């Protein structure tokens, strides 16, 4: 994709910077465990594709922005290999070390205050870095960190994004999408936003956005008389089974206990036989309506038609059997 946007010479220059960044960051990973270089490439893509940047120093700095802060690499190393222009941009977005007599909080506050007065190129670099980070905020294992990072981003970085209308739109859209972090996830609206964040970039068997399935299941559950907590469970029913989210994180996010209990019941354990899973689920009666809505949406002609015939036949048999088990286990379901 970058090769379509950038000249061959520029791509070669960026390739050298990327190779150096990979060596400097070695085996470092992000909080959710993904290789650190993925973040560096995403920052480059934001600069090159979203902001249409062609300046080699700014693009290289996107790949190298964390070298001085997070590796053994120094400013002098960057100057020697990539020049003063690239090194100066990296230096401008590097949080200073905490010296004797200073607090980490005070150093960070001074850094953020300085950013507000930074030149446009420095802001574009830092905002691209921040926008990359917040795209994966839902994967951070500590909810308290998710909340504090969201609050800082909205307070400090969203206003700075006004430097470029494209960044302004991106950050405002993100702030709304992740606004569930401002309080407990205790409503259908906040559960829907959480589900959208957790399932972002996931697709179903036919390549459609996976979040469309949980939204569809929730709509069916609502039409079938679901209470608010059951509709929330429908929206969140695959979060533990199919994302990095845990039951503990749902509780930390403020999801009500009855909803978490239903999500737990709806989550098939690794290696658990399907019939054992269904029978365990029926011991949480409120979750059965949600499971029926899940099956009904999965069985809908619109979803089935996007699959190959063999998969359609296999799933029809699976869903019919599941409904039979639920009917036999809950004969008075309605």
For each residue, the residues with C-beta under 8 A, 3 or more apart:
1: 4 5 45 49
2: 5 6 11 14 44 45 48 49
3: 6 8 11
4: 1
5: 1 2 48 49 52
6: 2 3 10 11 14 48 54 59
7: 10 11
8: 3 11 12
9: 12 13
10: 6 7 13 14 54 56 59
11: 2 3 6 7 8 14 15
12: 8 9 15 16
13: 9 10 16 17 56 60
14: 2 6 10 11 17 18 44 56 59 60 63
15: 11 12 18 19
16: 12 13 19 20
17: 13 14 20 21 60 63 64 82 86
18: 14 15 21 22 37 40 41 44 63
19: 15 16 22 23
20: 16 17 23 24 64 81 82
21: 17 18 24 25 37 40 63 64 67
22: 18 19 25 26 37
23: 19 20 26
24: 20 21 64 67 71 72 73
25: 21 22 28 36 37 40 66 67 70 71
26: 22 23 71
27:
28: 25 35 36 70 71
29: 33 34 35 36
30: 33 34 35 36 38 39 136 139
31: 136 139 140 141 145
32: 136 139 140 141 244
33: 29 30
34: 29 30 38 39 136
35: 28 29 30 38
36: 25 28 29 30 39 40 66
37: 18 21 22 25 40 41
38: 30 34 35 41 42
39: 30 34 36 42 43 132 133
40: 18 21 25 36 37 43 44 62 63 64 65 66
41: 18 37 38 44 45 63
42: 38 39 45 46 132 135
43: 39 40 46 47 62 63 65 125 128 129 132
44: 2 14 18 40 41 47 48 59 62 63
45: 1 2 41 42 48 49 50
46: 42 43 49 50 51 62 128 131 132
47: 43 44 50 51 53 58 59 62 124 125 128
48: 2 5 6 44 45 51 52 53 54 59
49: 1 2 5 45 46 52
50: 45 46 47 128 166 167 170
51: 46 47 48 124 128 164 166 167
52: 5 48 49
53: 47 48 58 59 124
54: 6 10 48 59
55: 58 59 121
56: 10 13 14 59 60 86
57: 60 61 82 83 85 86 89
58: 47 53 55 61 62 89 121 124 125
59: 6 10 14 44 47 48 53 54 55 56 62 63
60: 13 14 17 56 57 63 64 82 86
61: 57 58 64 65 86 89 90 93 125
62: 40 43 44 46 47 58 59 65 125 128 129
63: 14 17 18 21 40 41 43 44 59 60
64: 17 20 21 24 40 60 61 67 78 82 86 90
65: 40 43 61 62 89 90 93 94 125 129
66: 25 36 40 69 70 71 129
67: 21 24 25 64 70 71 73 77 78 90
68: 71 73 74 75 78 90 91 94
69: 66 94 95
70: 25 28 66 67
71: 24 25 26 28 66 67 68
72: 24
73: 24 67 68 77 78
74: 68 77 78
75: 68 78 79 87 90 91
76: 79 80
77: 67 73 74 80 81
78: 64 67 68 73 74 75 81 82 86 87 90
79: 75 76 82 83 84 87
80: 76 77
81: 20 77 78
82: 17 20 57 60 64 78 79 86 87
83: 57 79 86 87
84: 79 87 88
85: 57 88 89
86: 17 56 57 60 61 64 78 82 83 89 90
87: 75 78 79 82 83 84 90 91
88: 84 85 91 92
89: 57 58 61 65 85 86 92 93 121 122 125
90: 61 64 65 67 68 75 78 86 87 93 94
91: 68 75 87 88 94
92: 88 89 118 119 122 125
93: 61 65 89 90 115 122 125 126 129
94: 65 68 69 90 91
95: 69 107 108 111
96: 99 107 110 111
97: 107
98: 102 103 104 107
99: 96 102
100:
101:
102: 98 99 106 107
103: 98 106 107
104: 98 107 108
105: 108 109
106: 102 103 109 110
107: 95 96 97 98 102 103 104 110 111
108: 95 104 105 111 112
109: 105 106 112 113
110: 96 106 107 113 114
111: 95 96 107 108 114 115
112: 108 109 115 116 156
113: 109 110 116 117
114: 110 111 117 118
115: 93 111 112 118 122 123 126 156 160
116: 112 113 156 160
117: 113 114
118: 92 114 115 122 123 126
119: 92 122 123
120: 123 124 163
121: 55 58 89 124 125
122: 89 92 93 115 118 119 125 126
123: 115 118 119 120 126 127 160 163
124: 47 51 53 58 120 121 127 128 163 164 167
125: 43 47 58 61 62 65 89 92 93 121 122 128 129
126: 93 115 118 122 123 129 130 160
127: 123 124 130 131 157 160 161 163 164 167 171
128: 43 46 47 50 51 62 124 125 131 132 167
129: 43 62 65 66 93 125 126 132 133
130: 126 127 133 134 153 157
131: 46 127 128 134 135 167 170 171 174
132: 39 42 43 46 128 129 135 136
133: 39 129 130 136 137 149
134: 130 131 137 149 150 153 174 178
135: 42 131 132 174
136: 30 31 32 34 132 133 139 140
137: 133 134 140 146 149 150 178 181 197
138: 146 178 194 197 198 200 245
139: 30 31 32 136 244
140: 31 32 136 137 143 145 146 149
141: 31 32 244 249
142: 145 146
143: 140 146 147 249 252 253
144: 147 148 252
145: 31 140 142 148 149
146: 137 138 140 142 143 149 150 181
147: 143 144 150 151 181 182
148: 144 145 151 152
149: 133 134 137 140 145 146 152 153
150: 134 137 146 147 153 154 178 181 182
151: 147 148 154 155 181 182
152: 148 149 155 156 157
153: 130 134 149 150 156 157 158 171 175
154: 150 151 157 158 175
155: 151 152 158 159
156: 112 115 116 152 153 159 160
157: 127 130 152 153 154 160 161 171
158: 153 154 155 161 171 172 175
159: 155 156 162
160: 115 116 123 126 127 156 157 163
161: 127 157 158 164 167 168 170 171 172
162: 159 168
163: 120 123 124 127 160 167 168
164: 51 124 127 161 167 168
165: 168 169
166: 50 51 169 170
167: 50 51 124 127 128 131 161 163 164 170 171
168: 161 162 163 164 165 171 172
169: 165 166 172 173
170: 50 131 161 166 167 173 174
171: 127 131 153 157 158 161 167 168 174 175
172: 158 161 168 169 175 176
173: 169 170 176 177
174: 131 134 135 170 171 177 178
175: 153 154 158 171 172 178 179
176: 172 173 179
177: 173 174 193 196 197
178: 134 137 138 150 174 175 181 193 197
179: 175 176 182 190 193
180: 183 185 190 191 193 194 197 253
181: 137 146 147 150 151 178 253
182: 147 150 151 179
183: 180 186 190 254
184: 190 253 254 255
185: 180 190 191 194 250 253 254 255
186: 183 190 254 255 256
187: 190 191 228 232
188: 191 192 218 228 231 232 235
189: 192 193
190: 179 180 183 184 185 186 187 193 194
191: 180 185 187 188 194 195 231 232 235 236 255 259
192: 188 189 195 196 215 218 235
193: 177 178 179 180 189 190 196 197
194: 138 180 185 190 191 197 198 235 236 239 253 255
195: 191 192 198 199 211 214 215 235 236 239
196: 177 192 193 199 200 211
197: 137 138 177 178 180 193 194 200
198: 138 194 195 239 243 245
199: 195 196 202 209 210 211 214 238 239 242 243
200: 138 196 197 211
201:
202: 199 209 210 211 242 243
203: 206 207 208 209 210
204: 207 208 209 210 212 213 303
205: 306 307 311
206: 203 303 306 307
207: 203 204 306
208: 203 204 212 213 306
209: 199 202 203 204 212
210: 199 202 203 204 213 214 238 242
211: 195 196 199 200 202 214 215
212: 204 208 209 215 216
213: 204 208 210 216 217 238 297 298 303
214: 195 199 210 211 217 218 234 235 236 237 238
215: 192 195 211 212 218 219 235
216: 212 213 219 220 297 300
217: 213 214 220 221 234 235 237 290 293 294 296 297
218: 188 192 214 215 221 222 226 231 234 235 293
219: 215 216 222 223
220: 216 217 223 224 234 293 296 297
221: 217 218 224 226 230 231 234 289 290 293
222: 218 219 226 231
223: 219 220
224: 220 221 289 292 293
225: 289
226: 218 221 222 230 231 234 289 290 293
227: 230 231 286
228: 187 188 231 232
229: 232 233 256 258 259 262 286
230: 221 226 227 233 234 262 286 287 289 290
231: 188 191 218 221 222 226 227 228 234 235
232: 187 188 191 228 229 235 236 255 256 259
233: 229 230 236 237 259 262 263 266 286 287 290
234: 214 217 218 220 221 226 230 231 237 290 293 294
235: 188 191 192 194 195 214 215 217 218 231 232
236: 191 194 195 214 232 233 239 250 255 259 263
237: 214 217 233 234 241 262 263 266 267 290 291 294
238: 199 210 213 214 241 242 243 266
239: 194 195 198 199 236 242 243 245 250 263
240: 243 245 246 247 250 263 264 267
241: 237 238 266 267 268
242: 199 202 210 238 239
243: 198 199 202 238 239 240
244: 32 139 141
245: 138 198 239 240 249 250
246: 240 249 250
247: 240 250 251 260 263 264
248: 251 252
249: 141 143 245 246 252 253
250: 185 236 239 240 245 246 247 253 255 259 260 263
251: 247 248 254 255 257 260
252: 143 144 248 249
253: 143 180 181 184 185 194 249 250
254: 183 184 185 186 251
255: 184 185 186 191 194 232 236 250 251 259 260 263
256: 186 229 232 259 260
257: 251 260 261
258: 229 261 262 286
259: 191 229 232 233 236 250 255 256 262 263
260: 247 250 251 255 256 257 263 264
261: 257 258 264 265 284 287
262: 229 230 233 237 258 259 265 266 284 286 287 290
263: 233 236 237 239 240 247 250 255 259 260 266 267
264: 240 247 260 261 267 284
265: 261 262 280 281 283 284 287
266: 233 237 238 241 262 263 281 287 290 291 294
267: 237 240 241 263 264
268: 241 272 274 277
269: 272 277
270:
271:
272: 268 269 276 277 280
273: 276 277
274: 268 277 278 318 322
275: 278 279 325
276: 272 273 279 280
277: 268 269 272 273 274 280 281
278: 274 275 281 282 291 322 325 326 329
279: 275 276 282 283 325 329
280: 265 272 276 277 283
281: 265 266 277 278 284 287 288 291
282: 278 279 285 288 326 329 330
283: 265 279 280
284: 261 262 264 265 281 287 288
285: 282 288 330
286: 227 229 230 233 258 262 289 290
287: 230 233 261 262 265 266 281 284 290 291
288: 281 282 284 285 291 292 326 330 333
289: 221 224 225 226 230 286 292 293 333
290: 217 221 226 230 233 234 237 262 266 286 287 293 294
291: 237 266 278 281 287 288 294 295 322 326
292: 224 288 289 295 296 323 326 333
293: 217 218 220 221 224 226 234 289 290 296 297
294: 217 234 237 266 290 291 297 298
295: 291 292 298 299 319 322 323
296: 217 220 292 293 299 300
297: 213 216 217 220 293 294 300 303
298: 213 294 295 303 315 319
299: 295 296 303 304 315 316 319
300: 216 296 297 303 304
301: 304 305
302: 305 306
303: 204 206 213 297 298 299 300 306 307
304: 299 300 301 307 312 315 316
305: 301 302
306: 205 206 207 208 302 303
307: 205 206 303 304 311 312 315
308: 311 312
309: 312 313
310: 313 314
311: 205 307 308 314 315
312: 304 307 308 309 315 316
313: 309 310 316 317
314: 310 311 317 318
315: 298 299 304 307 311 312 318 319
316: 299 304 312 313 319 320
317: 313 314 320 321
318: 274 314 315 321 322
319: 295 298 299 315 316 322 323
320: 316 317 323 324
321: 317 318 324 325
322: 274 278 291 295 318 319 325 326
323: 292 295 319 320 326 327
324: 320 321 327 328
325: 275 278 279 321 322 328 329
326: 278 282 288 291 292 322 323 329 330 333
327: 323 324 330 331 333
328: 324 325 331
329: 278 279 282 325 326
330: 282 285 288 326 327 333
331: 327 328
332:
333: 288 289 292 326 327 330
334:
